Amino acid sequence: MGNDRLSHLAYRCVACHRVLTCLEIVATWERYEASGETSKGLCKCGGSKISPTNPTLWEELTRPSIWKLWWIKVVCPRLGL
């Protein structure tokens, strides 16, 4: 699923400060590659400039995309799934 495409688990949009997971970014890239359209930005705000970040505790507790990231990238590999 594009394991080597990104080196960090979470990124933050420079324009709107929204947290983006590596899974969301790779899915966006794959959608653009499959449709052949040019990139319109990685974030919902249209921003394409991102930087690595650590999500805040509030973001970790309230964002299902971060829950999914932890299950897929952290928990499942440790359990051998």
C-alpha positions in Angstrom: 0.0 0.0 0.0 2.8 2.4 -0.7 4.9 1.8 2.5 7.9 3.5 1.1 6.2 6.6 -0.2 6.1 8.6 3.1 8.5 8.5 6.1 6.2 9.8 8.8 2.8 8.6 10.1 1.1 12.1 10.4 1.5 15.3 8.6 -0.1 18.8 9.0 -1.4 21.0 6.3 0.5 24.3 6.3 -2.5 26.3 5.2 -5.2 25.1 7.5 -3.3 23.1 10.1 -5.4 20.0 9.6 -3.8 16.6 10.5 -3.4 14.2 7.5 -2.4 10.6 8.0 0.0 8.9 5.6 -2.9 6.6 4.6 -5.0 9.6 3.6 -2.2 11.1 1.6 -1.4 7.8 -0.2 -5.1 7.3 -1.0 -5.3 10.8 -2.5 -2.2 10.2 -4.6 -3.5 6.9 -5.8 -6.9 8.5 -6.7 -5.1 11.2 -8.7 -2.8 8.6 -10.4 -5.8 6.3 -11.3 -7.9 9.1 -12.8 -5.0 10.8 -14.6 -6.0 14.2 -13.3 -3.5 16.7 -12.0 -3.1 17.1 -8.2 -5.5 19.6 -6.8 -4.0 19.5 -3.3 -3.7 16.9 -0.6 -5.9 18.6 2.0 -9.6 19.3 1.8 -8.8 23.0 1.9 -6.8 22.6 -1.4 -3.4 23.0 0.2 -0.6 20.8 -1.0 2.2 21.9 1.3 2.5 19.6 4.3 5.0 19.0 7.1 5.5 16.1 9.5 3.8 16.5 12.9 2.7 14.8 16.0 -1.1 14.9 16.5 -2.3 16.5 19.7 -4.0 14.3 22.3 -7.4 15.8 21.4 -6.8 14.9 17.7 -5.8 11.4 18.6 -8.9 10.9 20.7 -11.4 12.4 18.3 -10.3 11.6 14.8 -11.2 8.2 13.4 -8.6 8.5 10.6 -5.9 8.5 13.4 -7.5 5.5 15.0 -7.4 3.7 11.7 -3.7 4.7 11.2 -2.8 3.3 14.6 -4.5 0.0 13.9 -3.0 -0.5 10.5 0.5 0.8 11.0 1.1 0.1 14.7 -1.1 -2.5 16.3 -1.5 -5.0 13.5 2.2 -5.3 12.7 2.9 -5.9 16.4 0.3 -8.6 16.6 1.5 -10.2 13.3 -1.7 -9.6 11.5 
